[in-house]
Amino acid sequence: MFKKILHRLNTRKAKVFSLFLLCSFLSWFISNLSDSYEARINVDLHYGNLPDSLLLGKNAQEHMEVKVKARGFQLLYYNFFGKQFDVDASQLAYGQGEYYLDGELLERQLEQQLSQQTSLIDLDRDRLVVDLYGVATREIPVKANLRLQMEQNYMLEGEIQISPDPVLVKGPARELDTLREVSTSFLELTNISSDFSREVPLILPKGLVNSVFSTAKVTLSGKVAKFSEKVFEVPVKVLNIPEGYQVQTFPNEVKLICKAPLERLKELSPSDFGVVADYGQLKSPGNSSLFLTLERIPPQVYDVRLQDGNTINFVLKQG
């Protein structure tokens, strides 16, 4: 019984001692963190204000080491979360085939981004060489890789709209010279009966290592209208009739089936269409039929076709 009580007392004393020891350590640690120290830290570099005629190369320095004087709390923060400095590329100089920022100018830029409690003491280099290269700019057309399945009695009104089109590409001239167009990812739309708009990624060529596209995606959109059919009777015009002869066609008018939005059909008349038969294309003198061709089709219609085939009978008369 006595041993158990003694054991509990010893355990309690150990816990109290450990607690006081921890508090003392924390107090000492916090006190030391409030003091100033000199230390070297690794920082990240971000390049801004690049001239339009230049692009950042793959070998551009992204990190560097600097020596700073700061409170322990600040140094602890830098070690855990890092520090990023913005490098103003508009102040770069050019000499001996390279772009660079001299140490004094670089130091001034970095000092402006430090807090008042932090001082910049030293850099790990005398100047910062930046990997930049001259670029050309081209506008590249976009090709829509799209498959549409319209719902019955619906049609696409006009062409597919691509936005933006063309896209702007910056890069070395030797890379841009290989570009003719850029395609979108495949998009399939089914049972379409209303206007649509879809954002799709571009398939960026893999060989363009140093080229940059102004966008990685475009919007494909289209207007959809419900269509109807209407039959028009259009006179046949015969071309290249031999001199001194006349051609009589049977019939002298043919029927055309036109598909278009209902409002558009109301605006159309037979004079908006043209059907011709070319006598000069007749290969056999004994042939009694001519091929018909749609010479004129009005805009904003979905489909126009001859109702009774593409030939017509005729008789050649001496006039």
Secondary structure, DSSP 8 states (H G I E B T S, - for coil): -HHHHHHHHHHHHHHHHHHHHHHHHHHHHHHHHTSEEEEEEEEEEEEES--TTEEE-TT---EEEEEEEEEHHHHHHHHHH--EEEEEGGG-EEETTEEEEEHHHHHHHHHTTS-TT-EEEEESSSEEEE-EEE-EEEEE-EE--EEEEE-TTEEEEEEEEEES-SEEEEE-HHHHTT-S-EEE--EEEEEE-S-EEEEEEEE--TT-SS-EES-SEEEEEEEEEEEEEEEEEEEEEEES--TTEEEEEESSEEEEEEEEEHHHHHH--GGG-EEEEEGGG---TT--EEEEEEEE--SS-SEEEETT-SEEEEEEEE-
